[in-house]
């Protein structure tokens, strides 16, 4: 493992344990050269999942991109960041378990809405209005009446 301080390739593992998400391993390392300590995370590399957009364009699924949009919609809504990260992690794991190689942006959006329904109505409405491309207040009122 490359030392972030001196760029030496030799390091020894001092401690290994599950990270808080239980989907990765946290390793505490010490550089053999400069003796400084650093932390690394080891995570399963899943096969790539493709997201099919409404326009038909396909792009590689990005958990980071999805998490960014969830954080944006949930901003100032007091949604636990760990819950957001766990949701994205569990979604990626479900793709792997179900051998799912492709998902539509519609299905992905509805999964996010289910998450927000549990955690915050405000975040739900924020995400829903962008996801559905609402154009009027009456469309927003209709959805508000549903929840």
C-alpha positions in Angstrom: 0.0 0.0 0.0 1.4 3.4 -1.0 2.2 5.6 2.0 0.4 8.9 1.7 3.3 10.7 3.4 6.5 9.4 1.7 5.1 7.4 -1.2 6.9 4.2 -0.1 5.2 1.0 -1.2 5.9 -1.1 1.9 3.6 -0.9 4.9 2.4 -3.3 7.6 -1.1 -3.8 8.9 -1.4 -3.0 12.6 -5.1 -3.6 13.0 -8.1 -4.7 10.9 -11.7 -4.5 11.7 -15.1 -4.0 10.0 -16.0 -0.4 9.2 -19.2 0.9 10.6 -21.1 0.0 7.4 -20.0 -3.7 7.8 -19.5 -3.7 4.0 -15.8 -2.7 4.2 -12.8 -3.4 6.3 -10.8 -0.7 8.0 -7.1 -1.2 8.2 -4.6 0.7 10.4 -1.2 0.7 8.7 2.3 1.8 9.4 4.8 2.8 6.7 8.0 0.7 6.8 10.1 3.7 5.8 8.8 6.8 7.6 7.0 4.9 10.4 3.9 7.2 10.0 0.5 5.6 10.5 -2.5 5.8 8.2 -5.9 4.2 7.6 -7.2 2.4 4.5 -10.5 0.9 3.7 -11.1 -2.3 1.7 -14.4 -2.7 -0.1 -15.9 -5.4 -2.4 -15.7 -4.3 -6.0 -19.1 -4.9 -7.5 -19.6 -5.4 -11.2 -20.6 -2.3 -13.0 -24.3 -1.4 -13.0 -25.7 0.7 -15.9 -28.3 3.4 -15.3 -30.7 3.9 -18.2 -31.9 7.5 -18.3 -35.3 8.7 -19.5 -33.6 9.9 -22.7 -32.3 6.4 -23.4 -28.7 7.4 -22.6 -26.8 4.9 -20.5 -24.2 5.7 -17.9 -22.3 3.8 -15.2 -24.1 3.8 -11.8 -22.2 6.0 -9.3 -23.0 5.6 -5.6 -21.1 8.9 -4.9 -23.3 10.7 -7.4 -26.5 9.3 -5.9 -25.4 10.1 -2.4 -24.6 13.6 -3.5 -28.2 14.1 -4.8 -29.6 12.5 -1.6 -27.6 14.9 0.6 -28.7 17.8 -1.5 -32.4 17.0 -1.2 -32.0 16.2 2.5 -30.0 19.3 3.3 -31.1 20.8 6.6 -33.7 18.0 7.1 -31.7 16.3 9.9 -31.4 13.0 8.1 -28.6 11.0 9.6 -25.7 10.9 7.2 -24.9 7.3 8.2 -28.5 6.4 7.2 -28.0 8.0 3.8 -24.7 6.2 3.2 -26.2 2.9 4.4 -29.1 3.3 2.0 -26.7 3.7 -1.0 -24.5 0.9 0.2 -27.5 -1.4 0.6 -28.7 -0.4 -2.9 -25.3 -1.4 -4.4 -25.3 -4.7 -2.5 -28.8 -5.4 -3.8 -27.6 -4.9 -7.3 -24.9 -7.5 -6.7 -27.1 -10.0 -4.9 -29.8 -9.8 -7.6 -27.2 -9.9 -10.4 -28.7 -6.7 -11.6 -26.6 -5.1 -14.4 -29.0 -2.4 -15.5 -31.6 -0.2 -13.7 -33.7 2.6 -15.0 -33.4 6.1 -13.5 -37.1 5.9 -12.8 -36.8 2.8 -10.6 -33.7 4.4 -8.9 -35.6 7.6 -8.2 -38.6 5.7 -6.7 -36.2 3.8 -4.4 -34.8 7.2 -3.2 -38.3 8.5 -2.7 -39.1 5.5 -0.5 -36.0 6.3 1.6 -37.2 9.9 2.0 -40.7 8.9 2.8 -39.3 7.2 5.9 -36.9 9.9 6.9 -38.2 13.4 5.9 -41.3 14.6 4.1 -39.5 17.9 3.2 -36.6 16.0 1.5 -39.2 13.8 -0.2 -41.0 16.8 -1.7 -37.7 18.4 -2.8 -36.5 15.2 -4.5 -39.9 14.5 -6.0 -40.3 18.0 -7.5 -37.0 17.6 -9.4 -37.3 13.9 -10.1 -40.8 14.3 -11.7 -40.0 17.7 -13.2 -43.0 19.5 -11.7 -44.0 22.6 -13.5 -46.7 24.0 -11.4 -47.8 24.6 -7.8 -51.0 22.5 -8.4 -48.8 19.5 -9.3 -46.9 20.0 -6.0 -50.2 20.4 -4.1 -51.4 17.1 -5.5 -48.4 15.3 -4.2 -48.5 17.0 -0.8 -52.1 15.9 -0.4 -51.0 12.3 -1.1 -48.4 12.3 1.7 
